[in-house]
């Protein structure tokens, strides 16, 4: 009976064991293929990691350049602002000086105009007096002529 059980077991289990061995072999082949693919992926990831590191380094260098340019531009802008402020103050000073000169010139010219008006008034008064004298002289001549006519008429 022992042999019968063995024979039955061999008949049933041995073909199954052969199939299992065959399947294990296939699994091992697949596992080898998967491990090869994982190795390839790992190599690819290492390459990508290196490239990312290089890119990060370039980004850091670019950021440093940007920061340097930023600081340079801030310095230039501040320099330009200082120049603008200086020119602004200079222009304010020049405008104030020009306004002062305009005020002085206006005051000077107003004085001259007042003096000229005073002289015109004096000349006008002199002309009025001269007109009076001329009119009186003409009236005097007219009176003289009338007296002469009257005297001739009266017979003196």
C-alpha positions, 0 to 999 in steps of 0.5 A: 500500500505504501508503494501504491500511495507512492505511485499515486503521489508520483503520478499526481505530484510529479507532473505538478512539481514539473509544472511548478519548476517550469513556472518558477523558471519562467518567474525567474526569467521574468524576475531577471528581466524585471531586475534588468529593467530596474537597473536600467531605470536606476541608471536613468534616475542617476543620470536624471539626478545628475542633470537635475543637480547640474540644472540646480547649480546653473539656476543658483549661478543665474540667481547669483548673477541676477542678485549681482545685477539687481544690486548694481542696478539699485546702485545706478538708480540711486546714483541717478536719483542723487544726480536728479536731486542735485540738478533739481536743487541747482535748478531751484537755486537758479530759478530763485536767482532769476526770480530775484533778478526779475524782481530787482529789474521790475523794481528798477524799471518801476522807479524809472517809470515813476521818475519819467512820469514825474518828469512828464508831469513837470514838463506838462506843468511847464507846458501849461504855464508856457501855454498860459504865457503864450495865450496872455501874450496873444491876448496882450497883443490883441488888447494892444491892437484894440487900444490902438484902434480905439485910440485912432478911433477916438483921435488921440 
